Amino acid sequence: MISGLPTRKKTIRTFWWGEVFFTILLLLSAWNSGNNILYLAFAICFSIAICAEVFSKWNFIPPRLEILVPEQVTRGSEANIWIRLKNMKKRTPLFGISVEGVIEDTRGVKTRVFWKKIPVLPVNQYIEFSLEQKFPKRGRVQITEVVIRSEFPLGIVEREAWYQVNAEVLVVPRTQFLKVQSLGNFAGGSRVPTRTLISESGDFYSVREYQPGDDLRYIAWKISARLGVWLVREWALSLPNQYLIYLDLRRPVGENNEEIFEEMMDFVASLAFSLLMKQFRVGIWTEEDKIPLGHGIGHLNLILKKLALLQPKDNKEMNEKLWNRFVQEGRSSRLLLLSVNPELWGQVLSTGMRVVNPDVISAGR
């Protein structure tokens, strides 16, 4: 929770100066014509300008602010922000205030958003409220300042109080369950040794394309004949219990590449989430960072935090040195290759592995 009094104040008199200019014109017209109605109009406008200046200053004594923001939210979801305001005036209420926030995104662009209008804040009392703020982009987002402003009484003089907050929110990718059975068509690395008898008493896991060296006893002949492709049955007992994912961050080409990158981060997070929920150990390698193999909710939270900070790369070629290390350390794991470039989905790269195509991995348990 962050609390305190304003660090700076600001007065905007744009409309007030317009009122003063119009009042001077009325006075000059009255002097020139001697018309009593113009003198009356001048007196009214002059009174309005003075009242607006005096009463706005009398009314606006900035309240004390307390704000609580969540440390971590999911991309695209609405997060609750809790705010408490206390009227520091001892004799009169605080009238007509608006609460706004200044949000700085991952690019450093600041946006001022309206949160709430409060008609009256009673004398020496608190008012508490919560609001929902949507965060559409991943990354580390900051609520840098809170602005409380008042246009009381007539709206021609605006006074603002700025509170330095600097509350940080980590926006992580969205997750959902995926049907991971079809990953066998893309996985490389550890396989069942040939000529080794494996009991089929375990749970059926998936069907994948035949690869040289696979035991012919596990070919699904009926499905293979129907589809015209050799397919091999896999059983839960025959699979290594860990997946090592290599995430290729080379920037996709296109106008909408930012949204594609965000959706791909959601897919990677969902894939890790689904595998972890099925008791697999999961690790992720990128050019920026390496997440070691792990399991459980704590490891999932680590993956989400790391994925939240990833950014696309402009490299034209894959880092072969890193890829070779990835293959060496993943000898006892099933290996997956993912890319943020849609043009590479489903393609076999120079590494000899097929890139996972997110379009064929459907949602569901």
Number of C-alpha atoms within 10 A of each C-alpha: 11 13 16 13 14 20 11 11 14 11 14 13 15 11 14 20 14 13 17 16 12 14 21 15 14 21 20 14 15 18 13 9 10 12 11 11 11 18 18 14 15 21 14 12 19 19 13 19 20 13 14 21 19 13 14 23 16 12 19 23 17 24 23 16 20 18 18 16 17 14 12 16 20 21 22 16 14 14 20 15 15 16 19 16 19 19 21 19 18 10 9 14 18 25 18 18 22 17 19 18 21 21 21 19 18 13 9 10 9 15 11 14 14 11 16 15 14 13 13 13 21 18 15 15 14 15 13 11 10 15 12 12 14 13 21 15 19 27 23 19 21 19 20 16 20 23 21 23 22 27 20 23 18 15 14 20 23 23 21 22 21 20 23 18 23 16 18 17 19 21 25 27 29 21 19 15 18 19 15 19 16 17 19 18 19 21 22 21 17 16 16 16 12 11 11 8 10 14 9 14 9 12 11 14 17 17 21 21 15 19 11 6 11 16 17 13 11 16 19 18 17 11 14 15 11 9 10 10 14 18 22 23 19 22 17 14 16 17 14 16 16 22 26 28 26 22 18 21 21 18 20 20 11 9 8 9 16 16 11 17 21 20 15 19 24 23 21 24 23 20 24 30 25 21 20 20 16 14 12 19 21 26 23 24 19 18 16 12 11 15 17 14 18 19 20 15 12 9 20 19 14 13 24 25 19 18 23 24 16 18 17 16 14 10 10 8 8 15 12 11 8 14 17 12 10 19 18 11 11 20 14 16 24 23 22 21 24 22 23 23 19 19 10 16 18 20 15 14 13 9 12 9 17 20 23 22 17 16 9 11 16 13 13 10 12
